[in-house]
Amino acid sequence: MRTLGYRFVTLCAIAGCATLLVGQSSGQVGSGTPAAPKRVIQPYTAEFKTTLEKTLGNGTTIRREATMVEARDAEGRTMSAQQLPSYNGGPGSTAYSVHDPVAGTDFNWNSIGRQVFARTISTTRQDPNSGCSAAPPITPREPRANAIKDVREDLGTRTFEGLEAKGTRTTHTVPLGLIGNDAPLVRVNEIWMTRTFPQIVRQVTDDPESGKSIRELVRYTPGAPDPDSFLPPVGFEIIVQESHSAGCEP
């Protein structure tokens, strides 16, 4: 992946220079109530490989592979670089996405383009007299006699790139006729997770309709990523898009 770079002054012009808060909070809330400790985010750089495989009715097998690089710093900034497949003999590309909660800005761009889409988020208060009300409560559905049956299996522990993970396999059985099927459908979902890493390190989904997909951690580097990884490339046109989320506050 190529090195990304950009001037800090551009970020200030887009989202404003935010004050960085580093370390844990040790202040008091109210009358002697200790403040909740700040969550410690472990920075890392990781690479995942995804394999998709599907067998058609005539026996033809379609197989695709793609990689994704993800990075996270101690302030919660995240970056993902998703490899996109090429179609009709055209060149492949890489889609980049950066989320910066410190500056309140999201960046998205593609390796074959020359534009960066920057989105800033601001929250506006809703007029209490506007009739805005809370969402109605959700009424649970009555269980059906032929509902999908799930069986969960403990797979024990495995190590992925030095990280110990616990695995579970869930088998979903769709009964005969539930979705027009003339035989039961069996779908399998296998997940491996670790407490020291915020992502699923391995996931296998085997579905008779959509095929089999495997996403697995193939490289893991703890520690602070290159700061330039969270900045748009030099020379790209910055297109700013501001969005507002309205709240229902009294």
N, C-alpha and C positions, 0 to 999 in steps of 0.2 A: 504494500500500500504506500502510495506516495506521501511525502511529507506535506502537511498543510500549513499555511501561514497567513496571517492577516494582522493589520495594525489594530492595536487596542483602542485607538481613538474612534475607529469605525463602530465598535461595539458600544462605545459611550454614546455615539450619535444615534444609534438604533434604539437601544433599550435604557440608556442612562447608566452611569457608573454606580453600581450597588456597593454598599459597605459589606465586606466579608467578615463573617463571624466564625472564628476558629476556636476549637476547643470545646469543652463541656461547660454547661451553664451551672453555676453554683449559687445563683441568687435566690431570693425568697419571693414567694408569691403570697399576696395577702398578708395576714397576721401570722408570720412565722411558719408558713407552709412551704416546705422545700419544693423548689422547681423540679420538674421531671428532668432526668438527665438527658442530654442530647445524644441521639443515636449515633454511634460511631460507624462511619461508612468505610469499609475496607476497599481501597483503590485496587484496580486490576486491569489487565488486558487479556482477553480470551478470544479464541477462534473456535467456531463451530463448523461442522460439516453436515450437510443435509443430503440424504439420498432418497429419491422418490422412484418407486418401481410399481408399474401397473401392467397386468397381463390382460389383453383384450380377448374378446370372445373367439377370435380366429387363431389364438395362440401367440400373437405378436406381443412382445414385451417392450415397453417403453421405460427407459431408465434415464434419469437426470441427476446430476450432482451440482451442488452449489456450496459456497462458503460464506460465512458471515464473521466479521471481526467486531467485537464489542469492547468498549473501554469505559471506565468509570473512575472519577477522581474523588478525593476526600470531601469535596464540597457538594457532591451529588450530581455533577455534570456527567452526562452519558453521551456516547457516540456509538453509532452502528454503521458499518459499511457492508451492504448486502450485494453480493454478486448476482447480477441478473443474467439469465440465459439469452443466447442469441437465437433468433428465429429467421427462417428463410435465407440462411447464409449470411445474415448481417452481423456486424460486430456486437460482441457482448458489452455490458456496461456495469457500473457499480453505483448503487444508490446510497447516498450518505444522509444520515439524520443525526442532528445534535440537539440535545435538550439541555439548556442552561438555566437551572432554577435560581441561580444567584442574580443573573442579569434579567431574568424573566423573558428569555428569548429562545425560540426554536429555529433551527436552520435546516433546510432540506435542499439538496442539489444532486445532480447526476454527473458522472464522469465525462459523458459525451456532450454535455451542455456547457453554457457559459453564464448561467444565471443561478443565483442563490436566492431562495425564498425565505425571508426572515419574518417570523410571526411573533408579535409581542402580545402579551395577555394582560388585560387590566380588568378589575372587578368593579362594577357599579352597583350602588344600592337601589333596591326596588322601592318605589313609593308605597308606604304602608296602606294608603287609601286606594291603591290600584286594584284591589281585589285578589292579589296574589295569595294563594293558599298552599298549604302543604299537599303533597301527593296523597291520594286516597290509599288506604291500606290495601294490601294485596290479599285476596281471598284464595286460600290454597285449593287446588283441584282435588276432587274426590279420586282416590286411587282406583285404577282400572284392574279388572280381574286378570287381564292378559298383558299387564305392564311389563316393560323390559326388565329382565332379571340380571343383576350384577353379582359377580363372584370375585372377591378380592383375595389376592395371594401375596404373602410376604416373601420377597426374594432374597432377604438377607443383606449383606454389605459387599460392595466392590470398590475398587480404587480407580479413579479417573484423573489422570494427570496429577497424581499426588494427593488428590482429595478423596477422602473416604465418604461414600454415599450409601444410602439405604434405598432399596428398590421395592416397588410394589407393582403387581400386575392385576389389572381389572379386566375381566371378561364380561362383555355385554352380550346378552342373547336376546335377539328380537324374535318373539314367538311367531309361529306360522300365521300368515294373513294379516298381521298388524299393519303393515305398510304395503299390502298387496303381494307379499312374498309367498311363494308356494312351498317354501321350506324355511326352517329357522335360519336366521342370519347371526353369525358369531363375529363380534368385533373385539379386538384385543388392544389394550392400551397399557404400555409399560413405562414407568417413570422412575428415574433415579435422582435423588435430591441429597444435598449436603447442607449442614448448618453454616458452614464457613464460606459459602458462595451463594449469591442471591438468585442464581439461575438453575434451571433443570440441567443436569450434566449429561443426561441421556434420556431420550424419549423415543419409543417405538410404537407406531400405530399401524395395526394391520386390519384393514377394512375391506370386505369383499366388493364394495361399491367403488371406493376411491383408490384402492391399492395399498401398498405398504410404504411407510415413510420412516426414516431413521434420522434423528438429529442428535449429534454427540459432540461433546467437548473434546477437541483434539490438541489444544494448546492453552495453557494457563500460566500467566505471569503476574504474580502479586507485586504490588508497589505502584507508585504514581506513574500514569502514562505520560507521554509527551504532551505538554500543554497545547501545542499546535494542533493536536488531534481534535480539539473542540472548537476550532476556528475555521471559517470558510477559506477557500483557496484565494490566493492573490490574483487580481485581475478579473474576477468574476463580477458581473453586474448584481448589485444587491437590490432586490425587490421586497419592500416592506409591506406586510399585511397585518393590520391591527384588528384583533378580535376582542369582543367584550362578553363577559359572562355575568348575567344579572342575577342577583341574589334576592331571596324573599326574606327581608329582615324587618322586624317591627320598628 
